[in-house]
Amino acid sequence: MNKQCTYRIHVKTAAICVGLLAALTGTSASAQSTPSAKATFAYTSLTVLPPCNSTDAAGCAGSGSDGWTSILKQQLKTANQKDLFINASLQCGIVTDTTVKSVNGSLDTAEARATIRVKVKITSPTGVVSYAQPSTGNDAMNTRGDGIVFCDRSQTLKARFSGLNCKADAYGVVTCADPEELQLILKTLNANAFNFVAPGMGSGVNTIEVLARSSASASATGTNGSLGSANAFIGAGSVAVEEVRMIKGNTGETISF
């Protein structure tokens, strides 16, 4: 069987089209003339999400007004009433930094947390936007939100120290002028994958986008200068999209027996 494979190279992004998928030109006319294909694939290197902090209105600023950033994008022409099986894989990194300073037995606390959520956006040939399922999920605190959590870390550091540079007065009362200090920094990078499904697609060229949004927050209690900071980032990522025909009526929900 004679198969062709077309490659398109963008800045930091390589898209590999499988089967008879021809090169996409971005125009409506050329997109509709694209031959039908069974699968497509897209890859990207390190993705820098916009800086985020807990004061942003959307939890974290992104390229869109809702805080979501498009990190992978590809097109696939499907036949009528076909289903899309989408596997998104990302390297997910989180940096958390907590420092506590305690003196005279005071309890000081520093907290830092960062999260990355992912969802898959599909734009039909007519411009109608939908999202592959599942499009919501719970985080480490069992709080449900938009998108699937790919990584989530909550770090808490507490300390109760006597202090340094201590002196005793005439009555034997010890007073320490300088706080003792304890710092914990964690930095991890792990690869994650999740399967999404988009049932009942119409015929034509559908645009599939993997969206990501990060959030970060930090807090500190005490009067001795405890600090907390957090950040989240995405490393290499890929998405594989396959046209399939699932069991009729299957919406992606678990079948009950």
C-alpha positions in Angstrom: 0.0 0.0 0.0 1.5 3.3 -1.0 1.3 5.8 1.8 2.6 9.4 1.9 3.7 11.5 4.9 3.9 15.2 4.9 5.9 17.3 7.3 5.4 20.9 8.3 8.0 22.6 10.4 7.1 25.7 12.5 9.1 27.6 15.1 9.4 25.1 17.9 6.6 22.9 16.5 6.7 20.0 14.2 3.5 18.4 12.8 3.5 15.0 11.2 0.5 14.0 9.1 -0.2 10.3 8.8 -1.8 8.6 5.8 -2.8 10.8 2.9 -3.1 14.0 4.9 -1.7 16.8 2.7 0.0 19.9 3.9 -2.4 22.4 5.4 -2.3 26.0 4.1 -4.5 27.6 6.6 -7.1 28.9 4.1 -10.6 27.6 4.0 -10.5 26.5 0.4 -7.3 24.4 0.8 -8.5 23.0 4.1 -11.7 21.6 2.6 -9.7 20.1 -0.3 -7.6 18.2 2.1 -8.0 14.4 1.7 -9.6 12.5 4.6 -7.1 10.8 6.9 -7.3 8.4 9.8 -4.8 10.0 12.1 -2.6 13.0 12.7 0.2 14.0 15.2 1.7 17.2 16.5 4.8 17.8 18.7 6.2 20.8 20.5 9.3 21.5 22.6 9.4 23.5 25.8 6.3 25.7 26.2 6.6 28.8 28.3 3.2 29.6 29.8 2.6 33.3 30.7 3.7 34.3 34.2 1.0 33.6 36.7 0.1 34.5 40.3 -2.9 34.3 42.5 -4.0 37.9 41.9 -4.9 37.3 38.2 -8.6 37.4 37.5 -8.6 34.1 35.7 -6.3 32.4 38.2 -3.5 32.8 35.8 -3.1 35.0 32.7 -2.9 33.2 29.4 -3.0 34.1 25.7 -6.8 34.2 25.8 -9.2 36.1 28.0 -10.0 33.0 30.0 -6.4 32.2 30.8 -6.0 29.2 28.5 -3.0 29.0 26.1 -3.0 26.9 22.9 0.2 24.7 23.0 -0.5 22.1 20.3 -2.7 22.5 17.1 -3.4 20.3 14.2 -6.2 19.6 11.6 -7.9 16.4 10.5 -10.5 15.9 7.9 -13.1 13.3 9.0 -16.1 11.6 7.5 -19.6 12.2 8.8 -20.5 10.7 12.2 -17.0 9.6 13.1 -15.4 9.8 16.5 -12.0 11.3 17.5 -9.7 9.5 19.9 -7.2 12.0 21.3 -4.1 11.3 23.4 -2.3 14.3 24.8 1.1 13.8 26.4 3.1 16.5 28.2 6.1 16.9 30.4 4.8 18.8 33.3 7.1 20.7 35.7 6.5 22.5 39.0 8.8 24.6 41.2 7.9 25.3 44.8 10.0 27.3 47.2 9.2 27.8 50.9 11.2 29.5 53.6 10.2 29.8 57.2 11.8 31.9 59.9 10.9 31.4 63.5 12.2 33.0 66.7 11.3 32.6 70.4 9.3 29.5 69.8 6.8 31.1 67.3 5.1 28.9 64.7 5.8 30.2 61.2 4.3 28.7 58.1 5.0 29.1 54.3 2.8 27.5 51.6 3.3 27.3 47.8 1.1 25.6 45.2 1.2 25.2 41.4 -1.1 23.4 39.0 -1.4 22.7 35.3 -4.7 21.8 33.7 -5.3 20.6 30.1 -8.3 20.4 27.9 -8.8 19.7 24.1 -10.7 22.3 22.0 -12.2 21.2 18.7 -13.4 23.8 16.0 -15.7 22.3 13.4 -15.6 23.4 9.7 -18.5 25.7 10.5 -16.7 27.4 13.4 -18.6 25.7 16.2 -16.4 25.1 19.2 -16.7 22.0 21.4 -14.4 20.3 23.9 -13.4 16.7 24.0 -14.5 14.7 27.0 -13.7 14.7 29.8 -13.4 18.5 30.0 -13.4 18.9 33.8 -11.7 17.1 36.6 -10.7 17.2 40.3 -7.4 18.5 41.6 -5.3 17.3 44.6 -7.7 19.1 47.0 -10.7 17.3 45.4 -11.9 20.5 43.9 -13.6 20.2 40.5 -12.6 22.7 37.8 -12.2 23.3 34.1 -9.8 21.0 32.4 -7.9 17.8 33.5 -5.2 18.2 36.1 -1.9 17.1 34.7 0.2 18.1 37.7 -0.6 19.7 41.0 1.6 20.2 44.0 0.8 21.8 47.4 3.8 22.3 49.6 3.5 23.4 53.3 6.5 24.1 55.5 6.2 24.8 59.2 8.8 25.6 61.9 9.0 26.4 65.5 12.5 27.5 66.5 14.0 29.2 69.5 16.3 31.5 67.5 19.9 32.6 67.2 22.0 35.3 69.0 20.3 34.6 72.3 20.9 36.3 75.6 19.7 35.8 79.1 18.7 38.7 81.3 19.3 39.0 85.1 16.2 36.9 85.8 17.3 34.1 83.4 14.8 34.9 80.7 16.3 34.0 77.3 15.7 36.3 74.4 16.9 35.5 70.8 17.4 38.4 68.4 17.8 36.5 65.2 15.4 33.9 63.8 16.5 30.4 62.8 15.7 29.7 59.1 14.5 26.6 57.2 14.1 26.4 53.5 12.6 23.7 51.3 12.8 23.8 47.4 11.2 21.2 45.2 11.5 21.0 41.5 10.1 18.1 39.5 9.5 17.2 35.8 7.3 14.3 35.0 5.6 13.0 31.8 1.8 12.7 31.8 -0.7 11.4 29.3 -4.5 11.4 29.2 -7.0 10.1 26.7 -9.9 12.3 25.4 -12.7 11.5 23.1 -14.9 13.6 20.8 -17.9 11.5 19.6 -20.2 12.2 16.6 -18.0 14.5 14.5 -19.4 16.0 11.3 -17.7 15.7 8.0 -15.0 18.2 7.0 -11.8 19.6 8.4 -11.8 19.8 12.2 -9.1 21.8 14.1 -7.9 20.2 17.3 -6.1 22.3 19.9 -4.6 21.2 23.2 -5.0 24.0 25.7 -3.1 24.4 29.0 -3.5 26.8 31.9 -1.2 27.1 34.9 -2.0 28.6 38.3 0.2 29.4 41.2 -0.3 30.7 44.7 1.8 31.3 47.8 1.2 32.5 51.4 3.1 32.9 54.6 2.1 33.3 58.3 4.2 34.7 61.1 6.1 38.0 61.7 9.6 36.9 61.0 9.7 37.1 57.2 8.6 33.6 56.0 8.3 33.4 52.2 6.7 31.1 49.6 6.7 31.0 45.8 5.6 28.6 43.1 5.7 28.2 39.3 4.6 25.6 36.7 5.9 24.9 33.2 5.4 22.5 30.4 8.3 20.6 28.7 8.0 18.6 25.5 4.5 17.7 24.5 2.7 15.7 21.8 -0.9 15.0 20.7 -2.1 12.0 18.6 -5.5 12.2 17.0 -7.2 9.2 15.5 -10.5 8.8 13.7 -12.3 5.8 15.0 -15.9 4.4 15.1 -16.8 3.8 18.7 -19.7 1.8 20.1 -22.9 3.6 19.1 -24.1 5.8 21.9 -20.9 5.8 23.8 -20.3 9.4 25.0 -17.1 8.5 26.9 -18.8 7.8 30.2 -18.2 4.6 32.1 -20.6 1.9 31.3 -22.5 0.6 34.3 -23.1 -3.1 34.8 
